[in-house]
Amino acid sequence: MGLIREPKNIDFTVLDKPWTDEERKEFSAFIKFRKEQKKKRRTGTKPTGKSNTVIAE
């Protein structure tokens, strides 16, 4: 994400309103769901190219 520059003679303001309990619960559920999705993707059987086995001579 890049830097957004303000055009001349225009001011950007951000109003921060507090979240309701319902919005907080919904967001927490979404974050939990996304973390579970990421974990599932990482635990696949895709080879990494590195081998931990030692071949004895």
C-alpha positions, 0 to 999 in steps of 0.5 A, a space after each residue: 500500500 502506498 502513501 496517499 498524498 492530499 491534493 492542495 486545498 483539500 483536507 482528508 479527515 477520518 472519523 473514528 466511531 467505536 464498534 458495537 459489541 456485534 461488530 466486534 464479535 463478527 470481526 473476531 469470528 472473521 479473524 479466527 476463520 481466516 487464521 484457520 484457513 491459513 493454517 490449513 494451507 500451511 499443513 499441506 503435503 507440498 514439498 519444501 525442497 529441503 530434506 531432513 534425512 541423512 544418507 549414511 555411506 
